Amino acid sequence: MIRDATLKDIRKLIEFLKPFHDNGGDKDISVNEKVAKTNLQMMLSSPMHKIWLVERDGEICAALGVVSTELWFTKRHFATNLFLCSN
């Protein structure tokens, strides 16, 4: 099932995303879970950002996140960061 992530998903989302970070190019920078939680709360509370989850048997198996911002020359929103994690 594909659905929008909610604030209730933050703990499970951090647990799902952490191994991708730990195996990625920034693995030498440890994950600060308090900062991650705050950032995800802000992201999920803003209409400028979006996270979709794919669940199978109640477990997250993929996540797609889009961060958007207004650029200096327009009020339109542009995607500036994108992540897709799947296992």
Summary of the structure (lengths in Angstrom):
residues: 87
radius of gyration: 13.7
end to end distance: 14.8
largest distance: 44.9
contacts: 189
relative contact order: 0.21
helix: 32%
strand: 38%
